[in-house]
């Protein structure tokens, strides 16, 4: 995470932004879990309340989730959120796309945008990254050699939303938190994988040193709290998880 001392801009202005063109599918995902994301950013107000005998430097909180992230990702992609396929777009984890956060159409399989952006490039300007298994932990597994395995694992998750002025005013929100995973993989008598199911539930509490929609030169120290969950099931095997 890059820590930059910048000022809090008008949130209302930025929250309304998105792109203007239509983008076609860039590929297909068949092993995916639907994402549900809720982020709360708390920062100090730029105004100090002082009546001469006492003073207060209050905080304010901004909450956003899937809908606003889709608006921002449309901005990254140069896409139009008011028309299909982006109008009905949704967020998933593509287990068969290296666990990237994907924007998919209403079918859930046609990929409109990979939110990893330029994360793996030498120079990064924008990306959204979620890793439910950043640091694997204890795993309670059981099953039958005949037809299935089940596992419940707890460990450390990580996420980061980064935009270095590519579309948004400077933003770098990230955090480590605890995650609980429930996974099941089944197969038939011939050893052929038949079905899989998975759920992830991560909580990120009070991560400091954050920057959100910043500009100018005034210092604002922000704190991020987030909940990110995923749930999915499919046919065959999930090679991204098992």
N, C-alpha and C positions, 0 to 999 in steps of 0.2 A: 504494500500500500504506500502511495506517495502522499506525504503530508504537506499541504500547501496552505498558507495563511491568506485566505481570500474572503471576500465579503458575501453575505447572503443577498441574492437578488430577489426581484419580485417573483414569487413562486407562481402566482396566478397567471402571469404572462407566459411562463415556460410550460406550465401544465397543459396549455391549450394548443401547443404546437404539434404538427405532424406533417409528413411529406405529401406530395401531390401526384405521384405517378403510380402505375400499377405494375406489379412484378409477378412473373409466372413462377411455377414450382421449380425448385432447384434440385429436387431429388425426392426420395421416398424413405420413410421410416416404418418398420413393422414391429419393432420392439421398443415401445415407448410407455411412459407413465405421465399422466396429466399432472401439471404443477398447480399449486395454489400458494401464492406469495403475498405476504403482508409485511410491510416495512414501516417503522415509525422513526422519523428523524427529529431529534430534539436539539435545539440550538438557542443561544441567548438572543434576545431581542437587541436591536441596535439602540434602543432608547432606554435610558436609565430614568426611573421614576424617583424624583427627589422633591420632598415638600419642605425642606429646610431643617427638619428635625430627624427624619429617617429617609432611607432610600431603598430602592429595590432594583435589581438587575434581572428582570423576569426572563423566563424561557418560553418558547413556543414550540409546538409539535406539528409535524406534517406527516400524514399517513398516505401511503400509496400501495398499489398492488398490481394484479395482472393487467387490468385495463390500462393503467397509466404506463406500465412497462411496454405494452403492445403499441401504444401511441409513440413512445420514444424509439422503439425498435423500427417502427415504420419510418420514422425520421432518419434513422441510420440507413435504412434500405432505400430511401427515396420512394416509398410506397404510399398509396392512398388508403387511409383507414375508413373512408366514407363509402367505399365501394368494395365489392367482392373481388378477390377472395379474402382480402384483409379485414373486411367488415365483420366477418364471423370467425376470425382467426383465434387460435388458442395457443397456450404455452405447454410444451411437454419437455421431458428429458428423453433424448434419443439414445437409448442404450446401445443401439447399433450405429450411432454416430459419435462414438467415444464419450458418451455421457454429456454431450453438449446440450445447452438449452436451445430448443428449436421453436420457431413460430410455424405452426401448421394450419392448414385450412380446416374447414368444419368437419371433414372426413377423419381428421386426426393423422393421416398418413402422408399427405402431400406437403412437403417442406417448402415454405415460402422464404424463410430466412434463418440463418444460423447465427445466434446471438453471441457466439464466441468472438465475432468480429475479427480484429487483428491481434488477438491475445498472443498468438505464437509468432508474430512478426518481430523483427529487431526493434522497430519503432512502433509503439502502441498508442492508439488514439481513442479507441472505444471497444468495450466488450462487457458481457455479462457472463459470469462464471459461477457455477454451483458444483460443489463436490461433496456428496453426502458421506463419502468414506475417505476424507482427507487423512484421518488417522484411525485405522480400524481398531476396534477394541474387543472386549469379551464377546464370544459368540456361543449361544446355546443351540446346538444343532441335533437333529434326530431324524429318523426316517426308516424306510424299509429298502433293502437292496433290491427288492422285487419291483417297486413302482414309484418311490418318491423320496425327496429330502426336504426338510423344513429347517429354517434357521432364524433365530432372533439375535441380532447383533446390535450392540451399543458402542458408540465411538464418537469421534470428532468430525464435524462438518465445517465447511468453509464456503463463503460466497463473496463475490465482489462485483459491484457495478461501477464501471469506470468510463468517463467521457472527458477527454482533455480538450474541450471546446470543439469537438467534431460536429456535434449537433446541439448539445446542451452547454450552458455555462459550466465551468469546471466542476466535476462531480467525481468523488471517489469514496464510495461506501463499501465497507467490508466487515467481516467478522468471523470469528470462530465460535462454534456452539456445539451442543450435544445433539446427537441423532440416534433414533431407534429405527431399525430396519426389520421388517418381517418378510421373509422370502420363502417361496415354495416352488420346487421344480418336480414335475412328474414325467414318467416314461412308461411305455407299455412292456409287455412280456418279451418283446424282441429287443428291448433296450433303446427304442426310438422315442425321443422326447415328444411329449404330447401337449402339455400346457405348463405355464408358469404364472405366478402372481407375485406382486411386490408392493410394499408400502414403505414410505420414508417419512419421518417426522422430526424435523430439526428446529431447534430454538436457539436464537442468538441474542444474548442479553447484554445490554450496556457496553457496546464497543465504542470507545472514544477515539479521538483524533480523526474525525470524519469531516469531509467537505461535501456540500450539497448545493448545487445551483449557485455557484459562487462567481463573483466578479469584483473588480476594484482592488482595494488594498487593506480594508478593515478586517481584523482578525475575528473569526467566529469559530468557537469550538463546538463541534456537534457530536452527539451520541446517537448511535443506531441500535435499535432493537428490532428483531425480525423473526418471523415464523415462515418456514418453507417446508411444504409437504408435497409428496408425490404418491400417486396410486395408479397401478396399472396391472394388466393381465394380458396374456396372449397365447397363441398356439406355438408349438414347437419348443425350441430352447431359447433362453435369454443369455447369450454369450457374454453380454456386458456385465452380468451379475453372477453367473455360475459357469 
